[in-house]
Amino acid sequence: SILIGAALACVLTMVQRRRGEPGMAPVAHRARWRAVLTAAGLAGLAGTLLLTVTVAGTAPFAYRGGFFLSALSAAGIVTAAVTVRGGPIAGVLSLRPLVWMGTVSYGAYLWHYPVFVELDGAHTGLAGPALLAVRVAATFALAAASYYLVERPVLEGTFWRSVRAALPAAALLAGTVAVVVVGTVAPATAALPPTTPGALPAAERQALAADGAFTNHPVRYLLLGDSLAVTLGVGLQIGTVANYGVDVVNKGVLGCDLDDTPALVSGQVALPVSACRHWPTLWAHDVATYRPEVVGLLLGRWLITDHLVGGREVDITQPAWRTHLENELDSVVRVLAAGGAHVDLLTMPYIVPVLEQPDGSLYPENRPSRVDAYNALLRVVAARHPGTVSVVDLNHVVDPSGHFQQTVDGVAVRWPDGIHISKPGGVWLQASLLPTVAQQGLDVRAATGL
């Protein structure tokens, strides 16, 4: 947009200067020319404001002409500011605060991204105008510091003439390194926690050993669900037969939703067709194939999103849709328990995805209240099937403080995306989940002879 505007402004400025020479153009013609350029500038300003307020950077329209319209709008502003001296656009942009902002704008450009990443709704508890004000103030404070301490002295050739330059130079270097590290390095997840059988009670270990669970007859644990289940299973299944007498079969499916109606994420249709839309057949086949003694179900990411039903948005906070989901989960339990398996409904952990609304707040499907509503639904469903269904509070284990946690007990249990379970997190969760699964498997074997 800057290149388009600059090129257009240069061309029009040369044309205007030629027409402004004595005898080249009457006053009325120049007045009409100024009016046209001023209108273009005002239209560009209106277009920029409208696009900023109404179009998200991830919206399909942005890539189907939205960015081009933004470039044209910026070009109109630049052209009017340069060619119509004394006009409204040039007058506003000549105000001292805006001139100063333009002076430090390079630093603002460099600093705004890390500021907006770190000062978000999750870290500050703010949203809307209050969060925007904090972000803008922090951005220009850093931009001013870098301009007066580094940029201007370097431009004037005075930066390295004194030993005093060492302090701001060192501070700037340290700040830059910190920003790069914080913004680009994910929490360390390379070192896996130890997979030890210490969490098994002695009596349970003896019972499992007597039943051959540590060798050729492990408890069969089928893990189903969406991408949360997929990523949980990656670490959860490491070394489990030898340490817990449990064979974890991870059959989670990316994008798994119980409904085939379009799901909305971040205000956009993100899941037009669910990968689990035929879940009765899919999961009945998995149960028949693997003959599990225990089935774990970890869902929620898609169930707490808004759905489009008959052109109307519905969500888990609405009684009718909540009842619909409750009945669906009840049907799921009947399918999973049909072979005599015990069913564990794992609560959904809190999530804090990186993407936020323009005002800095969480999108509705990412709010803790949605997660709480889904987890409450699981307890209602489990109460309908006493002895057959249990609720495993995964949320409490990975979020022991009652809010989203990236790290627990020194282990980065979540991906940097703020949603999924990391591989080290899955290994760490073995001690919390698998002793219960092993005992449930023993109980099912005793009751059914599986």
VEXDREN-2710 file (C-alpha; in Angstrom, 1 decimal):
% VEXDREN-2710
k/r/px/py/pz
1/SER/0.0/0.0/0.0
2/ILE/2.9/2.4/0.8
3/LEU/4.5/1.7/-2.6
4/ILE/1.2/2.2/-4.5
5/GLY/0.5/5.4/-2.6
6/ALA/4.0/6.8/-3.0
7/ALA/4.1/6.1/-6.7
8/LEU/0.6/7.5/-7.3
9/ALA/1.5/10.6/-5.1
10/CYS/4.7/11.2/-7.1
11/VAL/2.9/11.1/-10.4
12/LEU/0.0/13.3/-9.3
13/THR/2.4/15.8/-7.7
14/MET/4.3/16.2/-10.9
15/VAL/1.1/16.6/-12.8
16/GLN/-0.2/19.2/-10.3
17/ARG/3.0/21.2/-10.5
18/ARG/2.9/21.3/-14.2
19/ARG/-0.7/22.5/-14.1
20/GLY/0.2/25.0/-11.5
21/GLU/2.6/26.9/-13.7
22/PRO/1.5/30.3/-14.9
23/GLY/-0.9/30.1/-17.8
24/MET/-1.2/26.3/-17.5
25/ALA/-4.5/25.9/-15.6
26/PRO/-7.2/28.2/-14.4
27/VAL/-7.9/28.6/-10.7
28/ALA/-11.2/26.8/-11.0
29/HIS/-9.6/23.7/-12.5
30/ARG/-7.0/23.5/-9.7
31/ALA/-9.8/23.8/-7.2
32/ARG/-11.7/20.9/-8.7
33/TRP/-8.4/18.9/-8.8
34/ARG/-7.9/19.5/-5.1
35/ALA/-11.5/18.6/-4.3
36/VAL/-11.1/15.3/-6.2
37/LEU/-7.8/14.4/-4.4
38/THR/-9.3/15.4/-1.0
39/ALA/-12.3/13.2/-1.6
40/ALA/-10.0/10.3/-2.5
41/GLY/-8.1/10.9/0.7
42/LEU/-11.3/11.0/2.8
43/ALA/-12.6/7.9/1.1
44/GLY/-9.3/6.1/1.8
45/LEU/-9.5/7.1/5.4
46/ALA/-13.1/5.8/5.6
47/GLY/-12.1/2.6/3.8
48/THR/-9.2/2.0/6.2
49/LEU/-11.3/2.5/9.3
50/LEU/-14.1/0.3/7.9
51/LEU/-11.8/-2.6/6.9
52/THR/-10.0/-2.4/10.3
53/VAL/-13.2/-2.7/12.2
54/THR/-15.1/-5.2/10.1
55/VAL/-12.5/-7.6/8.5
56/ALA/-10.3/-10.0/10.5
57/GLY/-6.9/-10.9/9.1
58/THR/-8.0/-14.6/8.9
59/ALA/-11.3/-13.9/7.1
60/PRO/-11.6/-15.3/3.5
61/PHE/-12.6/-11.8/2.2
62/ALA/-9.2/-10.5/3.3
63/TYR/-7.6/-12.7/0.7
64/ARG/-10.2/-12.1/-2.0
65/GLY/-9.9/-8.4/-2.4
66/GLY/-9.8/-7.1/1.2
67/PHE/-6.0/-6.5/1.3
68/PHE/-6.2/-4.9/-2.2
69/LEU/-8.9/-2.5/-1.0
70/SER/-6.8/-1.8/2.1
71/ALA/-3.9/-0.9/-0.2
72/LEU/-6.0/1.4/-2.3
73/SER/-7.4/3.1/0.8
74/ALA/-3.9/3.7/2.1
75/ALA/-2.8/5.0/-1.3
76/GLY/-5.7/7.5/-1.3
77/ILE/-4.6/8.8/2.1
78/VAL/-0.9/9.2/1.1
79/THR/-1.9/10.9/-2.2
80/ALA/-4.1/13.4/-0.5
81/ALA/-1.6/14.1/2.2
82/VAL/1.2/14.8/-0.3
83/THR/-0.6/16.6/-3.1
84/VAL/-3.2/18.7/-1.3
85/ARG/-1.2/21.0/1.0
86/GLY/-3.3/22.5/3.7
87/GLY/-6.1/20.0/3.0
88/PRO/-7.9/18.1/5.8
89/ILE/-5.7/15.0/5.5
90/ALA/-2.4/16.9/5.5
91/GLY/-3.7/19.1/8.3
92/VAL/-4.6/16.1/10.6
93/LEU/-1.4/14.3/9.9
94/SER/0.6/17.5/10.7
95/LEU/-0.6/17.6/14.3
96/ARG/2.4/17.4/16.6
97/PRO/1.4/14.2/18.4
98/LEU/0.9/12.4/15.0
99/VAL/4.2/13.8/13.7
100/TRP/6.0/12.5/16.8
101/MET/4.3/9.1/16.3
102/GLY/5.6/9.1/12.8
103/THR/9.1/9.9/14.0
104/VAL/9.2/6.9/16.3
105/SER/7.1/4.7/14.0
106/TYR/10.0/2.4/13.0
107/GLY/10.5/1.4/16.6
108/ALA/6.7/1.1/17.1
109/TYR/6.7/-1.3/14.1
110/LEU/9.5/-3.4/15.7
111/TRP/8.0/-3.5/19.2
112/HIS/4.3/-3.8/18.7
113/TYR/4.3/-7.5/17.9
114/PRO/6.0/-8.8/21.1
115/VAL/4.0/-6.3/23.1
116/PHE/0.7/-7.5/21.7
117/VAL/1.7/-11.1/22.2
118/GLU/2.7/-10.7/25.8
119/LEU/0.1/-8.2/26.8
120/ASP/-3.0/-10.1/25.9
121/GLY/-6.3/-10.7/27.6
122/ALA/-5.0/-13.9/29.3
123/HIS/-2.0/-12.1/30.9
124/THR/-3.6/-8.8/31.8
125/GLY/-7.2/-9.6/32.5
126/LEU/-8.2/-6.7/30.3
127/ALA/-10.1/-6.5/27.0
128/GLY/-11.5/-3.9/24.6
129/PRO/-10.4/-0.2/24.9
130/ALA/-8.5/-0.8/28.2
131/LEU/-6.3/-3.5/26.7
132/LEU/-5.7/-1.5/23.6
133/ALA/-4.7/1.5/25.6
134/VAL/-2.2/-0.5/27.6
135/ARG/-0.7/-2.1/24.4
136/VAL/-0.4/1.2/22.6
137/ALA/1.2/2.9/25.6
138/ALA/3.7/0.1/26.1
139/THR/4.5/0.0/22.4
140/PHE/5.2/3.8/22.1
141/ALA/7.1/3.8/25.4
142/LEU/9.5/1.2/24.1
143/ALA/9.6/2.9/20.6
144/ALA/10.5/6.2/22.2
145/ALA/13.2/4.7/24.4
146/SER/14.8/3.0/21.4
147/TYR/14.6/6.1/19.3
148/TYR/16.1/8.5/21.8
149/LEU/18.7/6.2/23.2
150/VAL/19.8/4.4/20.1
151/GLU/18.2/5.4/16.8
152/ARG/18.8/9.1/16.8
153/PRO/22.3/9.0/18.3
154/VAL/23.2/6.5/15.6
155/LEU/21.8/8.7/12.9
156/GLU/23.6/11.7/14.2
157/GLY/26.9/9.8/14.6
158/THR/27.2/10.4/18.3
159/PHE/26.2/7.0/19.7
160/TRP/29.7/5.6/20.0
161/ARG/31.6/8.8/20.9
162/SER/31.1/8.1/24.7
163/VAL/31.4/5.2/27.0
164/ARG/27.9/6.1/28.1
165/ALA/26.7/4.4/25.0
166/ALA/27.6/1.0/26.4
167/LEU/24.7/1.0/28.9
168/PRO/21.8/1.6/26.4
169/ALA/23.5/-0.7/23.8
170/ALA/23.7/-3.5/26.4
171/ALA/20.1/-2.9/27.5
172/LEU/18.9/-2.9/23.9
173/LEU/20.8/-6.1/23.2
174/ALA/19.4/-7.8/26.3
175/GLY/15.9/-6.6/25.5
176/THR/16.1/-7.8/21.9
177/VAL/17.4/-11.2/22.9
178/ALA/14.7/-11.6/25.5
179/VAL/12.0/-10.7/23.0
180/VAL/13.3/-13.2/20.4
181/VAL/13.6/-16.0/23.0
182/VAL/10.1/-15.4/24.5
183/GLY/8.5/-15.0/21.1
184/THR/10.1/-17.9/19.3
185/VAL/11.2/-20.5/21.7
186/ALA/8.6/-23.0/23.0
187/PRO/8.8/-24.4/26.5
188/ALA/11.3/-27.2/26.7
189/THR/9.6/-30.5/26.0
190/ALA/12.6/-32.7/24.9
191/ALA/13.2/-34.3/28.3
192/LEU/10.6/-36.9/29.0
193/PRO/9.6/-37.6/32.6
194/PRO/10.6/-41.0/33.8
195/THR/8.1/-43.8/33.2
196/THR/8.1/-45.7/36.5
197/PRO/5.5/-48.0/38.1
198/GLY/5.8/-46.3/41.5
199/ALA/2.1/-45.1/41.4
200/LEU/0.8/-48.7/41.5
201/PRO/-0.3/-49.9/44.9
202/ALA/1.4/-53.2/45.9
203/ALA/-1.8/-55.2/46.0
204/GLU/-2.8/-54.0/42.5
205/ARG/0.6/-54.8/41.1
206/GLN/0.4/-58.3/42.5
207/ALA/-3.1/-58.8/41.0
208/LEU/-2.0/-57.5/37.6
209/ALA/1.1/-59.7/37.6
210/ALA/-1.0/-62.8/38.5
211/ASP/-3.2/-62.0/35.6
212/GLY/-0.3/-61.7/33.1
213/ALA/-0.9/-58.0/32.6
214/PHE/2.8/-57.2/32.5
215/THR/3.5/-59.7/29.8
216/ASN/1.1/-61.1/27.2
217/HIS/-2.3/-60.2/28.8
218/PRO/-2.3/-56.5/29.5
219/VAL/-5.5/-54.5/30.3
220/ARG/-6.7/-53.2/27.0
221/TYR/-7.4/-49.5/27.1
222/LEU/-9.0/-47.9/24.0
223/LEU/-8.6/-44.1/23.9
224/LEU/-11.1/-42.3/21.7
225/GLY/-11.9/-38.6/21.0
226/ASP/-10.6/-35.6/19.1
227/SER/-7.1/-34.1/18.7
228/LEU/-6.8/-33.7/22.5
229/ALA/-7.1/-37.5/22.7
230/VAL/-4.6/-38.0/19.8
231/THR/-1.9/-35.8/21.5
232/LEU/-2.6/-37.3/25.0
233/GLY/-2.1/-40.8/23.6
234/VAL/1.3/-40.0/22.1
235/GLY/3.0/-39.9/25.5
236/LEU/0.4/-41.9/27.5
237/GLN/1.2/-45.1/25.6
238/ILE/5.0/-45.1/26.1
239/GLY/6.2/-48.1/28.2
240/THR/2.8/-48.7/29.7
241/VAL/2.6/-52.5/29.5
242/ALA/5.8/-53.0/31.5
243/ASN/5.1/-50.3/34.0
244/TYR/1.3/-50.4/34.5
245/GLY/0.1/-53.6/32.9
246/VAL/-2.0/-51.5/30.4
247/ASP/-1.9/-51.5/26.6
248/VAL/-3.0/-48.0/25.4
249/VAL/-4.6/-48.1/22.0
250/ASN/-4.8/-44.5/20.7
251/LYS/-7.7/-44.2/18.2
252/GLY/-8.4/-40.5/18.5
253/VAL/-9.4/-38.6/15.4
254/LEU/-8.4/-35.1/14.4
255/GLY/-11.4/-32.8/14.2
256/CYS/-13.7/-35.3/15.9
257/ASP/-17.2/-33.8/16.5
258/LEU/-20.4/-35.7/17.3
259/ASP/-22.4/-33.5/15.0
260/ASP/-22.1/-33.1/11.3
261/THR/-23.4/-29.5/11.4
262/PRO/-20.8/-26.8/10.6
263/ALA/-18.7/-25.7/13.6
264/LEU/-17.5/-22.1/14.1
265/VAL/-14.1/-21.2/15.5
266/SER/-12.9/-17.6/15.8
267/GLY/-16.1/-16.5/14.0
268/GLN/-15.3/-18.6/10.9
269/VAL/-16.6/-22.0/9.7
270/ALA/-13.7/-24.3/10.7
271/LEU/-15.2/-27.7/10.6
272/PRO/-17.8/-28.0/7.8
273/VAL/-17.9/-31.8/8.1
274/SER/-16.9/-33.7/11.2
275/ALA/-14.3/-36.5/10.9
276/CYS/-16.5/-38.5/13.4
277/ARG/-19.9/-37.9/11.8
278/HIS/-20.4/-41.7/11.6
279/TRP/-19.3/-42.2/15.2
280/PRO/-21.8/-45.0/16.0
281/THR/-20.4/-47.2/13.2
282/LEU/-16.8/-46.0/13.7
283/TRP/-16.6/-46.6/17.4
284/ALA/-18.6/-49.8/17.4
285/HIS/-16.1/-51.1/15.0
286/ASP/-13.2/-50.0/17.2
287/VAL/-14.8/-51.7/20.3
288/ALA/-15.4/-54.9/18.3
289/THR/-11.8/-54.9/16.9
290/TYR/-9.8/-54.2/20.1
291/ARG/-12.2/-55.7/22.7
292/PRO/-11.1/-53.2/25.4
293/GLU/-11.8/-53.6/29.1
294/VAL/-11.7/-49.9/29.5
295/VAL/-12.6/-47.1/27.0
296/GLY/-11.4/-43.5/27.6
297/LEU/-13.3/-40.7/25.8
298/LEU/-11.7/-37.3/25.6
299/LEU/-13.8/-34.8/23.6
300/GLY/-14.9/-31.2/24.0
301/ARG/-12.9/-28.9/21.7
302/TRP/-15.6/-29.1/19.0
303/LEU/-18.6/-29.7/21.3
304/ILE/-18.1/-26.3/23.1
305/THR/-17.9/-24.3/19.8
306/ASP/-20.8/-22.6/18.2
307/HIS/-22.6/-24.7/15.5
308/LEU/-24.8/-23.6/12.6
309/VAL/-28.1/-25.4/12.7
310/GLY/-30.7/-24.2/10.1
311/GLY/-28.7/-21.0/9.7
312/ARG/-28.9/-20.2/13.4
313/GLU/-25.9/-20.3/15.8
314/VAL/-26.3/-22.6/18.8
315/ASP/-23.9/-23.5/21.6
316/ILE/-23.6/-25.4/24.9
317/THR/-24.9/-22.6/27.0
318/GLN/-28.3/-22.8/25.4
319/PRO/-30.7/-25.4/27.1
320/ALA/-31.9/-27.0/23.9
321/TRP/-28.5/-27.6/22.5
322/ARG/-27.1/-28.7/25.8
323/THR/-29.9/-31.3/26.1
324/HIS/-29.0/-32.4/22.5
325/LEU/-25.4/-32.9/23.5
326/GLU/-26.3/-34.7/26.7
327/ASN/-28.4/-37.2/24.8
328/GLU/-25.7/-37.7/22.2
329/LEU/-23.1/-38.4/24.9
330/ASP/-25.5/-40.8/26.5
331/SER/-25.8/-42.7/23.2
332/VAL/-22.0/-42.7/22.8
333/VAL/-21.6/-44.3/26.3
334/ARG/-24.1/-47.1/25.3
335/VAL/-22.0/-47.8/22.1
336/LEU/-18.7/-47.9/24.0
337/ALA/-20.0/-50.1/26.8
338/ALA/-21.8/-52.5/24.6
339/GLY/-19.0/-55.1/24.8
340/GLY/-18.8/-55.0/28.6
341/ALA/-16.1/-52.3/28.9
342/HIS/-15.9/-49.7/31.6
343/VAL/-16.1/-46.2/30.2
344/ASP/-14.1/-43.2/31.4
345/LEU/-15.2/-39.8/30.4
346/LEU/-12.2/-37.5/30.7
347/THR/-13.0/-33.9/31.5
348/MET/-11.7/-31.3/29.0
349/PRO/-8.7/-29.1/30.2
350/TYR/-8.9/-25.4/30.0
351/ILE/-7.5/-23.9/26.8
352/VAL/-5.9/-20.6/25.9
353/PRO/-5.3/-20.5/22.1
354/VAL/-3.0/-17.9/20.7
355/LEU/-5.6/-16.4/18.5
356/GLU/-7.7/-13.8/20.3
357/GLN/-10.5/-11.5/19.3
358/PRO/-9.6/-8.0/18.0
359/ASP/-10.4/-6.5/21.4
360/GLY/-8.0/-8.9/23.1
361/SER/-10.6/-11.1/24.7
362/LEU/-11.1/-14.9/24.2
363/TYR/-13.4/-16.1/21.5
364/PRO/-16.6/-17.6/23.1
365/GLU/-15.5/-21.2/22.4
366/ASN/-12.2/-20.6/24.3
367/ARG/-13.8/-19.3/27.5
368/PRO/-13.4/-21.4/30.7
369/SER/-17.1/-21.2/31.2
370/ARG/-17.6/-23.2/28.1
371/VAL/-15.2/-25.9/29.4
372/ASP/-17.0/-25.9/32.7
373/ALA/-20.3/-26.4/31.0
374/TYR/-19.1/-29.4/29.0
375/ASN/-17.4/-31.0/32.1
376/ALA/-20.6/-30.6/34.0
377/LEU/-22.5/-32.3/31.2
378/LEU/-20.1/-35.3/31.5
379/ARG/-21.0/-35.7/35.2
380/VAL/-24.7/-35.7/34.3
381/VAL/-24.2/-38.4/31.7
382/ALA/-22.0/-40.5/34.0
383/ALA/-24.7/-40.4/36.7
384/ARG/-27.1/-42.2/34.4
385/HIS/-24.8/-45.2/34.2
386/PRO/-23.6/-45.9/37.7
387/GLY/-20.9/-48.7/37.9
388/THR/-20.4/-48.5/34.1
389/VAL/-19.2/-45.0/33.6
390/SER/-16.7/-42.9/35.6
391/VAL/-15.6/-39.3/35.2
392/VAL/-11.8/-38.8/35.2
393/ASP/-11.0/-35.2/36.0
394/LEU/-8.2/-34.6/33.6
395/ASN/-8.9/-30.9/33.8
396/HIS/-8.0/-30.9/37.6
397/VAL/-4.8/-32.8/37.0
398/VAL/-3.4/-30.6/34.2
399/ASP/-4.9/-27.3/35.6
400/PRO/-4.6/-27.8/39.4
401/SER/-4.8/-24.1/40.1
402/GLY/-8.2/-23.8/38.5
403/HIS/-7.0/-22.1/35.3
404/PHE/-5.0/-22.9/32.2
405/GLN/-1.4/-24.0/33.0
406/GLN/1.4/-24.6/30.5
407/THR/3.6/-26.2/33.0
408/VAL/2.9/-28.5/36.0
409/ASP/5.5/-30.0/38.4
410/GLY/8.2/-28.6/36.1
411/VAL/6.8/-30.5/33.0
412/ALA/5.5/-28.6/30.0
413/VAL/2.3/-30.5/29.8
414/ARG/0.7/-28.5/27.0
415/TRP/1.7/-27.5/23.4
416/PRO/2.5/-23.9/22.8
417/ASP/-0.8/-23.6/21.0
418/GLY/-2.6/-23.5/24.4
419/ILE/-4.8/-26.5/23.5
420/HIS/-3.1/-29.8/23.1
421/ILE/-1.3/-32.2/25.5
422/SER/2.4/-32.5/24.9
423/LYS/4.3/-35.8/24.6
424/PRO/6.1/-35.2/28.0
425/GLY/2.6/-34.2/29.4
426/GLY/1.2/-37.6/28.3
427/VAL/4.1/-39.5/29.9
428/TRP/3.7/-37.4/33.1
429/LEU/-0.1/-38.2/33.2
430/GLN/0.6/-42.0/33.2
431/ALA/0.9/-42.0/37.0
432/SER/-2.4/-40.1/37.4
433/LEU/-4.5/-42.1/34.9
434/LEU/-3.2/-45.6/34.4
435/PRO/-3.4/-47.1/38.0
436/THR/-7.2/-46.3/37.9
437/VAL/-7.4/-47.8/34.4
438/ALA/-5.6/-50.9/35.4
439/GLN/-7.9/-51.5/38.4
440/GLN/-10.9/-50.9/36.3
441/GLY/-9.6/-53.5/33.8
442/LEU/-9.2/-56.0/36.6
443/ASP/-12.7/-55.4/37.9
444/VAL/-14.2/-55.9/34.4
445/ARG/-12.3/-59.1/34.0
446/ALA/-13.6/-60.4/37.3
447/ALA/-17.1/-59.4/36.4
448/THR/-17.3/-60.5/32.8
449/GLY/-14.4/-62.9/32.2
450/LEU/-13.0/-60.7/29.4
END
